[in-house]
Amino acid sequence: MPKNAVVRLEPVGEASHRGALVTKCGALVNDHGALVTTSGARATIDREVISLHDASGVVIARYDGERGELVLCSPGDVALSAPNGRVRIDATAIEMTASRAVLRIGHFELDAARIVERTHDVFRTAHGVAETHARRMRTLVERTLELVSGRTTVSSKEDTRIDGKRVLLG
């Protein structure tokens, strides 16, 4: 269907609901101007706002034409699926709020100008290599830093400095 196509709902008869029009697809246009499916789901227009309601009357989608805002609502799950394609989000900002998030990804790349992480605890596991490349690196620890390994190598092209009240070796 062309991008700017207009879908015409052609009446094929009158329904038993007070003269409501019945479209070819079986939907009703009731006397309030709402488009109602045979299951009871409906679309309504109120000035610049188009709303989609499920059969129980709950708003599941709302588009505000004046603000250009689309809100999708669901009392249950929402799924985006593109088994043979991509799901793309283009926006100036993305906000996510959830009590739990799980990502299962075969290959993950993040390209960001800056990353700021704030959390109570962080636990990371790498079954292979965990490597960081940086021009400069600082780790600030308030109390105790533990480095535990089978073998440890520290090498510098210039000076290596250990500064502490006591340095215990061996």
C-alpha positions in Angstrom: 0.0 0.0 0.0 1.4 3.5 -0.9 2.7 5.5 2.1 -0.1 8.2 1.9 -2.9 5.9 0.9 -6.4 6.6 2.2 -8.4 3.5 3.2 -12.1 3.9 2.4 -14.5 2.0 4.6 -17.4 1.3 2.3 -20.7 0.6 4.0 -22.4 -2.6 2.9 -25.4 -2.4 5.1 -26.8 -1.3 8.4 -26.2 -3.1 11.7 -28.7 -3.7 14.3 -27.0 -1.2 16.6 -29.1 1.9 16.0 -28.3 2.4 12.3 -24.5 1.9 12.6 -22.8 1.3 9.3 -21.1 -2.0 8.6 -17.9 -2.0 6.5 -16.8 -4.7 4.1 -14.3 -6.0 6.7 -17.2 -6.5 9.2 -16.4 -3.5 11.4 -19.0 -1.1 12.6 -19.0 2.7 12.5 -21.2 3.5 15.5 -23.2 6.6 16.1 -20.3 8.2 18.1 -18.0 7.9 15.0 -15.9 5.1 16.5 -14.8 2.2 14.3 -15.7 -1.0 16.1 -14.6 -4.5 15.2 -16.8 -7.6 15.6 -14.9 -8.5 18.8 -15.6 -5.1 20.3 -12.1 -3.5 19.8 -12.5 0.1 18.6 -10.7 3.2 17.2 -11.8 6.6 18.3 -10.8 10.1 17.3 -11.0 13.1 19.7 -9.7 16.3 18.0 -6.0 15.5 17.3 -5.9 12.2 19.3 -6.5 8.8 17.7 -6.9 6.0 20.3 -7.1 2.2 19.9 -9.1 0.3 22.5 -9.2 -3.4 23.1 -12.5 -5.2 23.4 -12.8 -4.4 27.2 -12.3 -0.7 26.5 -8.6 -0.4 27.6 -6.5 2.0 25.5 -3.7 0.1 23.9 -2.4 2.8 21.5 -2.8 6.5 21.5 -1.5 8.9 18.8 -1.5 12.7 19.5 -1.2 14.3 16.1 -0.6 17.8 17.6 2.4 16.6 19.7 3.5 13.9 17.3 3.5 11.4 20.2 2.6 7.7 19.9 2.1 5.7 23.1 1.6 1.9 23.1 0.1 0.4 26.3 -0.5 -3.2 27.2 -1.7 -4.8 30.4 0.3 -7.8 29.3 3.3 -8.5 27.1 4.4 -6.5 24.1 6.5 -8.2 21.4 8.4 -6.7 18.5 9.3 -9.4 15.9 11.3 -9.3 12.7 12.5 -12.9 12.1 14.0 -12.0 8.7 14.7 -8.4 9.3 15.9 -5.7 11.7 14.2 -3.7 14.5 15.5 -0.2 14.4 15.0 2.7 16.8 16.0 6.2 15.7 15.6 8.8 18.4 17.4 11.7 20.1 17.0 9.9 23.4 15.9 6.5 24.7 14.7 5.9 28.2 14.0 2.5 29.7 12.5 1.7 33.1 12.1 -1.8 34.2 12.5 -3.9 37.4 14.5 -6.5 35.4 16.1 -6.6 31.9 17.6 -9.6 30.1 19.6 -9.4 26.9 20.5 -12.5 24.9 22.8 -11.4 22.1 25.2 -13.4 19.9 27.4 -10.3 19.2 27.1 -7.0 21.0 28.8 -3.7 20.0 28.4 -0.4 21.8 29.8 2.8 20.2 29.3 5.7 22.6 31.0 9.1 23.2 30.8 8.5 27.0 29.5 5.7 29.2 28.4 6.5 32.8 27.5 3.5 35.0 25.9 3.8 38.4 25.0 0.6 40.3 25.2 -1.0 43.7 27.2 -4.1 42.7 28.7 -5.3 39.4 29.6 -8.9 38.7 31.2 -9.7 35.3 32.3 -13.1 33.9 34.4 -13.6 30.8 35.1 -17.2 29.9 37.8 -16.0 27.5 39.7 -12.7 27.4 38.6 -9.5 29.2 40.7 -6.7 27.7 40.6 -2.9 28.1 42.5 -0.5 25.8 42.7 3.1 27.1 45.0 6.1 26.9 44.8 6.5 30.6 43.1 4.3 33.3 42.2 5.0 36.9 40.6 2.7 39.4 39.5 4.5 42.6 38.7 2.2 45.6 37.6 3.6 48.9 38.7 0.6 51.1 40.4 -2.6 49.8 41.5 -3.5 46.3 42.2 -7.2 45.8 43.8 -8.6 42.7 43.8 -12.4 42.7 45.2 -14.5 39.8 47.2 -17.6 39.0 50.1 -15.5 37.7 50.4 -11.7 37.7 52.6 -9.5 35.4 53.0 -5.8 35.8 55.2 -4.1 33.2 55.9 -0.4 32.4 57.9 1.3 29.7 58.8 3.9 32.3 58.8 4.0 36.1 56.5 1.8 38.3 55.6 3.3 41.6 54.3 1.5 44.7 53.5 4.0 47.5 52.1 2.8 50.8 52.6 2.9 54.5 54.2 -0.6 54.2 54.9 -2.7 51.2 54.9 -6.4 51.9 56.5 -8.8 49.4 56.4 -12.6 49.6 
